[in-house]
Amino acid sequence: MSATVFPAPRPVLADIAGSKAKFPIRRIFCVGRNYHAHAAEMGVRVDKSTQEPFYFLKDASAYVPSGSTIDYPPQTANYHHEMEFVAAIGQAGFEVPEAEAESLIYGYACGLDMSRRDLQFKAREKGHPWDLGKNFEQSAVLSPIVRKQDCGTIHEGAIELRVNGQTVQQSDLKRMIWQLPEIIAHLSRFYHLQAGDLIYTGTPEDVGAVKSGDVLEGSIAGVGNIKLSIR
């Protein structure tokens, strides 16, 4: 085996509910503006008849397990929560028909797409990529993955986030503009999806800023709970 000039990064491993086994994270895909009400609060109207889903990516190293305490991130004064339904991909697929898309799913999880909103908006105004606002350390929080074989296929259910005990986001997965089979089929036209990929499917309305000392607690019916503390 060839030597490396410095130690190779260790695999990023996520927890699986009810199992000692781990889920190795390969890539993190995030769907933008997948609830009409959230798109509206971002100043955008989504017309599914004329538009397609769009995505941004986060590095696997952005992963944070539920229950963690993390630092308020650098270079932002507007740090936002975004509660999301996450699909964990368990097998490879390319150009997958929508009718077969759910066969790729290993399981589901609750996610928090933490965002440096001021940096995201600054980039958006200049037509620049969103990386500084979205793809940064500790920005992809994830609950333990619930295996599809244990919970069945999930198409709907309440999604909620509370900050310091007060409900701030509340919706239902059935309100997503593009449902999970549509997302997987569309995304697989552009990428060879692989086991270990995660898909954060977008956030409902009422995203907002958090500050040091806040405690975030979220839930998705049939999936589980997620918790994050900001130092």
Helices and strands as residue ranges (DSSP letters): E 13-15, E 22-24, E 28-31, H 36-41, E 55-58, G 60-62, E 63-65, E 68-70, E 79-81, E 83-89, G 98-104, E 105-113, E 115-116, H 117-126, H 131-134, E 140-142, E 146-147, H 148-151, E 158-163, E 166-172, G 173-175, H 180-187, E 198-200, E 208-209, E 215-220, E 224-230
